[in-house]
């Protein structure tokens, strides 16, 4: 038994150029085809395919094997070509007692018929010949072919591109070129951020996580819904605050107004979500992690500090009134009413946030489950 080194020509161009009857078997017969085909068409890549077939067979001979060199060809149509190649392979297999094959091709079209040979012989390798002058074009073709064969790449690239090509003419005809280009650019930017930040991976895991949370009876499912509702209220309150401004020139002042009105609600939303997570940890009768205990305090502290900075800028701009402290009478101690300056108001919020944060750290250190001490060993 030996190895068959076969040059696969789907279009039957080599045999017709050399006026030969396929299959062509033997070192000398294939070598003479190189001259005939080269003289008939020097630019034909089949010459390189035949030479590569001879080179592979020579390398096998140097390794001590006795390979069989052959050329098999197809025909003008796919069905006829496949049957012709199958019949020629079977004839070579019966006449020369080959048990494996090394296939040499020069195009992707020829590689479509590799399974025909694999069904008759064991294929050890497929050697594709690429002419050096056409390497870039050929490589681009194979990369495009591989890209189109990848289902995930098609869905993430071709589908958005196709939708953009459909929507763009509609926007162009109805809203003008400026709006069409701006809308398309914004959508592509959001898509790139969506893929680049891995949002699609996170979104794909959300349904399974929600289903598991519902089946396991986690409190955080309810608190997450409450948090989402509070966050929507915060956004709505911020938009109302911005719409109530007498002068909306610029961006900084409306942004600070939005932050000032929405931060309390957003902080409550984060507090509700973090509290639900903390309750889930407590229900499991396991040591509470430090992060889960410290998160509610951190949310409150962050909300106080952010609101304090927003109030400072708005108070300096005259958008909100100065904060007045009412008179306080506690026993013999009496404090008269006074007005906080913007800097004093900011200091109060910052100090309150730091105090809340320190309380959270202290509480987390006190109530977090500590690992049990290791048993003493002799």
C-alpha positions in Angstrom: 0.0 0.0 0.0 1.3 3.5 -0.8 0.3 7.2 -0.8 -1.5 8.8 -3.7 -0.3 12.4 -4.4 -3.1 13.7 -6.6 -3.6 17.0 -8.4 -7.3 17.8 -8.3 -8.6 19.8 -11.3 -12.3 20.3 -11.1 -12.7 22.1 -14.4 -10.8 19.6 -16.6 -8.7 22.5 -17.9 -5.3 20.6 -17.5 -6.4 17.6 -19.5 -7.9 19.6 -22.3 -4.9 21.9 -22.6 -2.6 18.9 -22.9 -5.0 16.8 -24.9 -4.7 14.0 -22.3 -7.3 11.5 -21.1 -7.8 11.5 -17.3 -6.8 10.1 -15.0 -3.1 10.7 -15.7 -0.9 8.5 -13.5 2.8 8.3 -13.1 5.7 10.6 -12.5 6.8 10.9 -16.1 3.2 11.4 -17.4 2.5 14.2 -14.9 5.9 15.8 -15.6 5.2 15.9 -19.3 1.9 17.6 -18.5 3.8 20.5 -17.0 5.5 21.3 -20.3 2.3 20.9 -22.3 0.1 23.0 -20.1 2.8 25.6 -19.6 3.3 26.0 -23.4 -0.5 26.2 -23.9 -1.1 28.9 -21.3 1.9 30.1 -19.3 -0.3 32.2 -17.0 -2.4 29.2 -15.9 -2.0 28.4 -12.2 -2.5 24.7 -13.0 1.2 24.6 -13.9 2.1 25.5 -10.3 -0.4 22.9 -9.1 1.3 20.2 -11.1 4.7 21.2 -10.0 3.6 21.2 -6.3 2.3 17.7 -6.9 5.7 16.5 -8.2 7.5 18.3 -5.3 5.4 16.6 -2.7 6.0 13.2 -4.3 9.7 13.9 -4.5 9.8 14.7 -0.8 8.0 11.4 0.0 10.5 9.5 -2.1 13.4 11.1 -0.2 11.7 9.9 3.0 11.8 6.3 1.7 8.2 6.0 0.4 7.0 5.0 -3.1 4.2 7.5 -3.8 1.8 7.3 -6.8 1.5 10.6 -8.7 -1.7 11.3 -10.5 -4.0 13.9 -12.0 -7.8 13.6 -11.7 -10.2 16.0 -13.4 -13.9 16.8 -13.3 -16.3 18.3 -15.8 -18.4 21.4 -16.6 -21.2 20.8 -14.0 -20.9 20.0 -10.3 -22.7 16.6 -10.4 -20.8 15.3 -13.4 -17.5 16.6 -12.0 -18.1 14.8 -8.7 -18.9 11.5 -10.4 -16.0 11.7 -12.8 -13.5 12.4 -9.9 -15.0 9.5 -7.9 -14.7 7.1 -10.8 -11.1 8.1 -11.5 -10.1 7.8 -7.8 -11.6 4.3 -7.6 -9.8 3.2 -10.7 -6.4 4.5 -9.4 -7.1 2.8 -6.0 -7.8 -0.6 -7.6 -4.9 -0.4 -10.0 -2.2 0.9 -7.8 -3.2 -0.3 -4.3 -3.1 3.1 -2.6 -4.6 3.5 0.9 -4.2 7.3 1.6 -4.0 10.5 -0.4 -2.4 13.9 -0.4 -4.5 16.3 -2.4 -3.0 19.3 -4.2 -5.4 22.1 -5.4 -5.0 25.7 -6.6 -8.4 27.2 -5.8 -11.3 27.1 -3.4 -13.6 25.7 -6.1 -11.4 22.6 -6.4 -11.5 22.1 -2.6 -15.3 21.6 -2.8 -14.6 18.1 -4.2 -12.2 17.0 -1.5 -15.0 15.1 0.3 -15.5 13.0 -2.8 -11.9 11.7 -2.5 -12.3 11.4 1.3 -15.2 9.0 0.8 -12.9 6.7 -1.2 -9.5 7.2 0.5 -8.0 8.4 3.7 -6.9 11.9 3.1 -3.7 12.8 5.0 -3.4 16.4 3.8 -4.8 19.1 1.5 -2.1 21.3 -0.1 -3.4 24.5 -1.5 -1.1 26.3 -4.0 -1.2 30.1 -4.1 0.7 31.9 -6.8 2.9 34.5 -5.1 1.8 37.4 -7.4 -1.9 36.7 -6.5 -1.3 35.9 -2.8 -3.0 39.0 -1.5 -6.1 38.5 -3.7 -6.3 34.8 -2.9 -5.8 35.4 0.8 -8.6 38.0 0.8 -10.9 35.6 -0.9 -10.3 32.9 1.7 -10.7 35.4 4.6 -14.0 36.5 3.1 -15.0 32.9 2.6 -14.1 32.1 6.3 -15.9 35.2 7.5 -19.1 34.3 5.6 -19.0 30.8 7.0 -18.9 32.0 10.6 -22.6 32.3 11.7 -21.8 34.5 14.7 -19.8 37.0 12.7 -22.5 37.1 10.1 -25.1 37.9 12.7 -23.1 40.6 14.5 -21.8 42.3 11.3 -23.9 41.7 8.2 -27.2 42.0 10.0 -26.6 45.5 11.4 -24.9 46.6 8.1 -28.0 45.4 6.1 -30.4 47.2 8.4 -28.3 50.4 8.1 -28.4 50.1 4.3 -32.2 49.7 4.4 -32.9 52.5 7.0 -30.4 55.1 5.6 -32.3 55.7 2.3 -35.6 56.1 4.3 -34.1 58.7 6.6 -32.4 60.4 3.7 -35.7 60.8 1.9 -37.8 61.8 4.9 -35.5 63.8 7.1 -32.6 65.0 5.0 -28.9 64.1 4.7 -27.8 65.7 8.0 -30.3 63.8 10.2 -29.7 60.6 8.2 -26.0 60.6 8.6 -26.2 61.7 12.3 -28.7 59.0 13.1 -26.7 56.3 11.4 -23.4 57.4 13.0 -25.1 57.4 16.4 -26.5 54.0 16.0 -23.2 52.6 14.8 -21.5 54.2 17.8 -23.9 52.7 20.2 -23.5 49.3 18.5 -19.7 49.5 18.8 -20.0 50.4 22.5 -22.5 47.6 23.0 -20.1 45.1 21.6 -16.9 46.6 22.9 -18.0 46.9 26.5 -19.4 43.4 26.5 -23.0 44.5 27.2 -24.3 41.7 24.9 -22.6 39.1 27.0 -24.2 40.6 30.2 -27.6 40.9 28.6 -27.5 37.3 27.4 -27.0 36.1 31.1 -29.8 38.3 32.5 -32.8 36.1 31.7 -31.1 33.0 33.2 -30.2 35.0 36.3 -33.7 36.4 36.7 -35.2 32.9 36.3 -32.9 31.4 38.9 -33.6 34.3 41.3 -37.3 33.8 40.9 -37.2 30.1 41.4 -34.9 30.4 44.5 -37.1 33.1 46.1 -34.5 35.8 46.4 -35.5 39.1 48.0 -33.2 41.0 45.7 -35.6 40.4 42.7 -38.2 42.6 44.4 -35.7 45.2 45.5 -34.2 45.4 42.1 -37.7 46.2 40.6 -38.2 48.8 43.3 -34.8 50.2 42.6 -35.6 50.4 38.8 -38.8 52.3 39.6 -37.0 54.7 41.9 -34.3 55.3 39.3 -37.0 56.2 36.7 -38.6 58.6 39.2 -35.1 60.1 39.7 -34.6 60.6 35.9 -38.1 62.1 35.7 -37.5 64.5 38.6 -34.2 65.6 37.1 -35.8 66.3 33.7 -38.6 68.3 35.5 -35.9 70.3 37.3 -34.1 71.1 34.0 -37.3 72.1 32.3 -38.1 74.5 35.1 -34.9 76.6 34.6 -35.6 80.1 33.5 -32.4 80.1 31.4 -31.1 76.9 29.8 -28.1 78.4 28.0 -25.1 76.2 28.2 -24.8 72.6 29.4 -23.2 72.8 32.8 -26.1 74.5 34.7 -28.8 72.2 33.4 -26.6 69.2 34.1 -26.1 70.3 37.7 -29.8 70.8 38.1 -30.5 67.3 36.8 -28.0 65.8 39.2 -29.3 67.8 42.2 -32.9 66.7 41.7 -32.3 63.1 40.6 -29.5 62.0 43.0 -31.7 61.5 46.0 -34.0 59.1 44.1 -31.0 57.4 42.4 -29.4 56.9 45.8 -32.6 55.4 47.1 -32.8 53.1 44.1 -29.2 51.9 44.7 -29.9 51.6 48.4 -33.0 49.4 47.7 -31.0 47.1 45.4 -28.1 46.8 47.8 -30.4 46.2 50.7 -32.0 43.3 48.9 -28.7 41.8 48.1 -27.7 42.1 51.8 -31.0 40.4 52.9 -30.3 37.5 50.5 -26.9 37.0 52.1 -28.4 37.1 55.6 -31.2 34.6 54.7 -28.6 32.0 53.6 -27.4 31.8 57.2 -23.8 32.4 56.0 -21.2 35.0 57.2 -22.1 38.3 55.7 -19.4 39.6 53.3 -17.9 42.9 54.1 -18.7 44.3 50.7 -22.4 43.6 51.0 -22.5 45.3 54.4 -20.6 48.4 53.3 -22.4 48.9 50.1 -25.6 50.6 51.5 -23.5 53.1 53.5 -21.3 53.8 50.5 -24.3 54.5 48.4 -25.7 57.0 50.9 -22.3 58.7 51.3 -21.8 59.0 47.6 -25.3 60.5 47.1 -24.6 63.1 49.9 -21.3 64.2 48.4 -22.6 64.4 44.8 -25.7 66.3 45.8 -23.5 68.7 47.9 -21.3 69.5 45.0 -24.3 70.0 42.7 -25.9 72.3 45.3 -22.7 74.3 45.6 -22.7 75.2 41.9 -26.4 75.9 41.7 -26.3 78.1 44.8 -23.4 80.1 43.4 -25.3 80.5 40.1 -28.5 81.7 42.0 -30.6 78.8 40.8 -31.4 77.6 44.3 -31.8 79.6 47.5 -29.3 79.7 50.3 -29.8 77.1 53.0 -31.1 78.5 56.2 -30.7 76.8 59.6 -33.7 77.5 61.9 -33.2 78.6 65.5 -32.6 75.7 68.0 -33.4 75.8 71.7 -32.2 72.8 73.7 -32.3 73.5 77.4 -29.9 76.2 78.3 -28.4 76.1 74.8 -29.9 78.4 72.3 -28.7 78.8 68.7 -30.0 81.6 66.5 -31.0 81.1 62.9 -28.3 81.6 60.3 -27.7 81.1 56.6 -25.1 78.7 55.2 -22.9 80.0 52.5 -22.3 77.7 49.4 -18.9 76.6 50.7 -20.4 75.9 54.2 -23.2 73.9 52.7 -20.8 71.9 50.6 -18.7 71.2 53.7 -21.7 69.9 55.6 -22.6 67.5 52.8 -19.0 66.3 52.5 -18.6 65.8 56.2 -21.9 63.9 56.4 -20.8 61.6 53.5 -17.5 60.9 55.2 -19.2 60.2 58.5 -21.7 57.8 56.9 -18.8 56.1 55.1 -16.9 55.6 58.3 -20.0 54.2 60.0 -20.3 51.7 57.2 -16.7 50.6 57.5 -17.2 50.2 61.2 -20.4 48.3 60.9 -19.0 46.0 58.2 -16.0 45.2 60.4 -18.3 44.5 63.4 -21.0 42.4 61.8 -19.1 40.7 58.9 -18.6 37.0 59.5 -15.0 36.4 60.6 -13.4 33.0 59.7 -13.2 30.5 62.5 -9.9 30.2 64.1 -7.8 27.2 63.1 -7.5 24.4 65.6 -4.3 24.2 67.5 -2.0 21.4 66.5 0.7 19.7 68.5 
